[in-house]
Amino acid sequence: MKDTGLEAAYAYAAQMQARHAPTRRFVRKSELRQIVPLGESTIYELEKSNDFPRRILLTPRIPVWDLAEVEAWVDQRRKDTEMGRIKPAAAPGRLKRKSKSIGERR
């Protein structure tokens, strides 16, 4: 004989949990680099200066990032770019190049 009251309580609890407590999703470095195409050292420097979501260490060798925080960071960067708060870096001048152009070599 089944206890329908208990089954109903479990079903209700599962519905409430799904509705009120969204699960957090974490991404590893390989997936993070697909979302945010930055190099490891750039991500590390941005984390250090508190300009990027901080990594969470699941174990000493497995860093992960909260997907919601990363997506919020990308959205904020988009808004900042559209509002003119972030401007593209200027191209280096001709005199700062490491090698000379073909016409300058002669």
N, C-alpha and C positions, 0 to 999 in steps of 0.2 A: 504494500500500500504506500503510495507516494504522499509526501507532505506538501500539498499544493501551496500552503501558506508560506512555507520556507522558500520554495521555488519562486514564488511571486516576489518575496522580499529580495532574493538575490537578483532577480530580473530588474526590479525597481532600483536597487543599489547600482547595478551596472549602468542603467540608463542615466541616473543622476551623475555618476562618475564621468561618463562620456560627455554629458552636457556641461558640467561645471569644472571639470579638471582636465583640460586638454593635455595629452601626453607631450612631453618635451622630446624633441628629436635632436640627436647629436650627430655631427659629421666628423669624419676623420680627415687627415691632411689631404689625401688624394681627392676626396670629394670637395673639400674646401677650395682647393686650387682650381677645380672646374667651375665653381661658383664665382670665385674672386681670382682672376688670373694674375696673381702677384707672386713674386719669388718668395722663397722661405725667409730670406734675410729681410726683405721689405715687410713681410707680415710680422716678423719678430720685432723690428724697429717700431712699427706702428703700435704693436701691443705694449712695448716698453714706454712709449710716449702717451699711452692711454687714448690712442686714436683708432683703435680696432678692438673688437671683443676679445676678452682674455680667454686663453685656452684653459681647459679643465683636464687634469691628469686622472684618467681612470686607473691607470697603473703608472709606475715610474717611466714606462716606455710607450704609453699610449695616450697621446694628447688628443682631445676632441674639442669641438667648438659647438656652442648652442646655435642651432640652425636659425631660430627666430631672431637671435641677436645679430647674426651675420646678415640676414635678409633686411633687418631694420637698418643696419649700417649702410648697406648698398642703397636702400631707399633714401636715406639721409644724404649720402654723397650725390645722388641724382638731383635731389632738391637743391642742395648747395651749389651744384654746377649750374643748374637752370637759373638760380637767383644771382649768379655771378660771384659767389663767395669763393669758389675754387676756379682758378684760371689755369690754362695750359702753360707749361713751362716754356720759356723762350728758347728758341734754337740757339746753339752756341755760334758765336761769331766766326768768321772766316779765319781770324788770327788764332782762335783757340783750338782749331782742329789739330789732331795729332799727326795726321799726314797731309801732305800738300795735294791739291787737286792736280789733274794731269797737265793743265796749262801752266801751273806754277813750278813744275818739276824741271822744266827746260832751262 
